[in-house]
């Protein structure tokens, strides 16, 4: 039986579209069952046009989000540009099954200005991290990371675009492995496959 995936979005949904494309080809091992957002946005409109169930949860209301995910029988939640913290009700209902991406090599540069902060520190490499969401901000167990070299002439915008490209591939590859092979989390270590 294929896994059911929910994707949280806040913008145009480039990561969502990448996951959808792989799922539509039958290569992900999961079906995109729900796209949710904290406000109306182009990604929700696109998902609705594709016939995917959508939910707009104003302000990311925790109880409402947990209820929407539960009603859709979701196996794995991917926050793909979703710009809200997930609340305790949703975290409890989907513990260990909510993923998020971040545009740095965590634990370096957490928070909402990671790319700017990395450039300000003069790093030579940065990248993207896929992690399991916990109660902190960008503190959960790391699933995967990908490295992006930082060139001297990069601006926040150009570096962020480079990171997004690398992040998208990492996300598609890692989510696919997680749903096809399963995964375990022990002592903050995420391992693919079942023990």
Secondary structure, DSSP 8 states (H G I E B T S, - for coil): --EEEEEEESSS-HHHHHHHHHHHTT-SSEEEEEEEESS--HHHHHHHHTT-EEEE-GGG-HHHHHHHHHHTT-SEEEESS--S---HHHHHHTTT-EEEEESS-TTTT-STTHHHHHHHTT-SEEEEEEEE--SSSS-S-EEEEEEEE--TT--HHHHHHHHHHHHHHHHHHHHHHHHHH-EEEETTEEEES--
